[in-house]
Amino acid sequence: MMINKRLIGTVAESKKYIAGNVILQWCSLAANIALMLSISRMLAELFRGSASAQLLTVTGIVVILALAVRFFCSIGAAKMGYFSSKAVKKTLREKIYQKLLRLGNSYNEQVKTSEVVQVAVEGVDQLETYFGAYLPQFFYAMLAPLTLFIVLCFVNVPAAVVLLICVPLIPVAIAAVQTWAKKLLSKYWGQYTELGDTFLENLQGLTTLKIYQADAFKQQEMNERAEKFRKITMKVLTMQLNSITIMDLIAYGGAALGVIMAVTQYQSGGVSLEGCLLIILLAADFFIPMRQLGSFFHIAMNGMAASDKIFRLLDLEETKLEITESFPSDHTIRCSGLSFSYDPDREILHGVDLTFPQGSFTALVGESGCGKSTLAAILMGRNRGYTGTVSVGGVPLSSIQEESLLRNITYISHQSYLFKGTVRDNLLMGKPAASDEELWAVLSRVNLAEFLKAEQGLDTRLLEKASNLSGGQCQRLALARALLHDSPVYIFDEATSNIDVESENDIMREIHELAKSKTVILVSHRLANVVDANHIYVLDHGTVAESGSHEELLSRHSLYERLWTAQQTLEQFGKECAGV
Ligand SMILES: Nc1ncnc2c1ncn2[C@@H]1O[C@H](COP(=O)(O)OP(=O)(O)OP(=O)(O)O)[C@@H](O)[C@H]1O
């Protein structure tokens, strides 16, 4: 009945709160039994006309005491539920976070970021109710009917037996609905996320939709999806309401049966008037806990689905612990027979051999989709499932600790991430101890100092993803941060794509400057940027088509020369058009 031992074991701390919750609910039940016992005795005496003032006083005291116990117990139980939920949220979110840290740089190979966010936020929230409400109710729903059965056995055994037998009919009814409900719920969640994705995409691309007047069509598409979702939501609600009706029928039917039993037993002299009244007053209590459990059932189902997702994430294979090597001082990088595929049936790199000597300036060029960025991601430790060897100073890349690798190789792509905050905050990520003078010096190198001086200097605020800066300014700032990082190896992956010529020239000038003292790997589709490289690898469909210096490659009259001529013609044409 949806009790996941592994899940409970994972949040062991919650066990004591669940136990506390059950004990408090049980105390409340005991107080209720005392209350009903006292009331039924008083009613019987009143009926007989022999109620004494003393009995009325004692009943009054018992009523007040029992109500007070019930009040404090229900507050206590709610508190226990809260503590248990708190422990679950804290423990599971910490575990997910630690797992992500252990998965490291390459976590994206195994799980999508959106899934991690969904699991860590919504998934954990769903388990909060599972631990805080469903689990305590599950145990209490077993304990309560047994307690009442024992008490009523002292009053009248046949009535107690009939009531106890009727209780399991509720879980049987729940189990009958479960198989159908599971299928329906998984369909419901599928449509829910699908609708959410479409809605978000259309909202983000609204300007584009307006430009191409495709918004009406997209609206119609979204309406159709929303209508499908409405229908399935109604189905889920109908299923939930129907199952509640079935449970109510069993619960109140069972209680009515108990009442009938009590009355017939009273008529046949099998039970006293007090006993008969007590059975009538307590009959409903036999079923209420199980009925309550039934209404938590749907929450528990969602909790189970969420826990499956959480464990799938927690069970992902991790980087091996024996990875202990530091980044070697000789940082010549060698790839030999390197092959890589994202999908098993489509190989992207086919056994390439490349060398990036220490202190050299090497370029990777080739047509779009030939595998340049894939190679850069392998060198950064983001793509791990390769075959062949990649080594740094003779040490396999896979045995170098990720932290050490990232401290020694700085990667700058065309979409460098800048965070919301000040320019200073972003720059200090590169070198936390840097002084303001150092920050200004590096900003001057990337030609950003003047612009920032006209703003609020280092305290200039950046919006999320630096949306208040131009593309060129973002890249200059990202380069400044990378220069502060001061690592022996730099990889520039199309770092000057989609930016203005002036920014491109500034950035390229700095890259050339950097190449005098560091190992620089430059991935670029624009060949004019790689003319000065010591060595150029030309990739073609995942293989090294040719390599050499710019002059050597031109003299071969092969692929490089063809790409070079095509680009030169295009750029010349562009200049002429601009001149006209
Ligand atoms: N995450 C991914 N999953 C599956 N396939 C991918 C993934 N990333 C890239 N690819 C595929 O791998 C091939 C090489 O992509 P890569 O980004 O390395 O090329 P590139 O040479 O850097 O291209 P560009 O110059 O256009 O950036 C492409 O065919 C692309 O479709």
The ligand as an SDF file (V2000), in Angstrom:
LIG
                    3D

 31 33  0  0  0  0  0  0  0  0999 V2000
   23.9300   17.4180  -27.1300 N   0  0  0  0  0  0  0  0  0  0  0  0
   23.9030   16.8510  -28.3290 C   0  0  0  0  0  0  0  0  0  0  0  0
   23.1730   15.7470  -28.5370 N   0  0  0  0  0  0  0  0  0  0  0  0
   23.1470   15.1470  -29.7420 C   0  0  0  0  0  0  0  0  0  0  0  0
   23.8450   15.5730  -30.8090 N   0  0  0  0  0  0  0  0  0  0  0  0
   24.5910   16.6670  -30.6740 C   0  0  0  0  0  0  0  0  0  0  0  0
   24.6600   17.3760  -29.4170 C   0  0  0  0  0  0  0  0  0  0  0  0
   25.4940   18.4250  -29.5770 N   0  0  0  0  0  0  0  0  0  0  0  0
   25.9190   18.3810  -30.8650 C   0  0  0  0  0  0  0  0  0  0  0  0
   25.3890   17.3390  -31.5220 N   0  0  0  0  0  0  0  0  0  0  0  0
   25.6550   16.9430  -32.9080 C   0  0  0  0  0  0  0  0  0  0  0  0
   27.0500   16.7540  -33.0560 O   0  0  0  0  0  0  0  0  0  0  0  0
   27.5210   17.2530  -34.2880 C   0  0  0  0  0  0  0  0  0  0  0  0
   28.7170   18.1650  -34.0220 C   0  0  0  0  0  0  0  0  0  0  0  0
   28.2660   19.2900  -33.2820 O   0  0  0  0  0  0  0  0  0  0  0  0
   29.2700   20.4130  -32.7800 P   0  0  0  0  0  0  0  0  0  0  0  0
   28.4700   21.3880  -31.9930 O   0  0  0  0  0  0  0  0  0  0  0  0
   30.4260   19.7700  -32.1430 O   0  0  0  0  0  0  0  0  0  0  0  0
   29.7090   21.0500  -34.1710 O   0  0  0  0  0  0  0  0  0  0  0  0
   30.5470   22.3470  -34.4650 P   0  0  0  0  0  0  0  0  0  0  0  0
   31.5960   21.9360  -35.4210 O   0  0  0  0  0  0  0  0  0  0  0  0
   30.9930   22.9920  -33.1950 O   0  0  0  0  0  0  0  0  0  0  0  0
   29.4550   23.2310  -35.1850 O   0  0  0  0  0  0  0  0  0  0  0  0
   29.2350   24.8330  -35.1460 P   0  0  0  0  0  0  0  0  0  0  0  0
   30.4210   25.4430  -35.8190 O   0  0  0  0  0  0  0  0  0  0  0  0
   27.9760   25.0160  -35.9460 O   0  0  0  0  0  0  0  0  0  0  0  0
   29.0990   25.1940  -33.7060 O   0  0  0  0  0  0  0  0  0  0  0  0
   26.3470   17.9680  -34.9380 C   0  0  0  0  0  0  0  0  0  0  0  0
   25.9170   17.1550  -36.0060 O   0  0  0  0  0  0  0  0  0  0  0  0
   25.2800   18.0510  -33.8870 C   0  0  0  0  0  0  0  0  0  0  0  0
   24.0210   17.8050  -34.4450 O   0  0  0  0  0  0  0  0  0  0  0  0
  1  2  1  0
  2  3  1  0
  2  7  2  0
  3  4  2  0
  4  5  1  0
  5  6  2  0
  6  7  1  0
  6 10  1  0
  7  8  1  0
  8  9  2  0
  9 10  1  0
 10 11  1  0
 11 12  1  0
 11 30  1  0
 12 13  1  0
 13 14  1  0
 13 28  1  0
 14 15  1  0
 15 16  1  0
 16 17  2  0
 16 18  1  0
 16 19  1  0
 19 20  1  0
 20 21  2  0
 20 22  1  0
 20 23  1  0
 23 24  1  0
 24 25  2  0
 24 26  1  0
 24 27  1  0
 28 29  1  0
 28 30  1  0
 30 31  1  0
M  END
$$$$
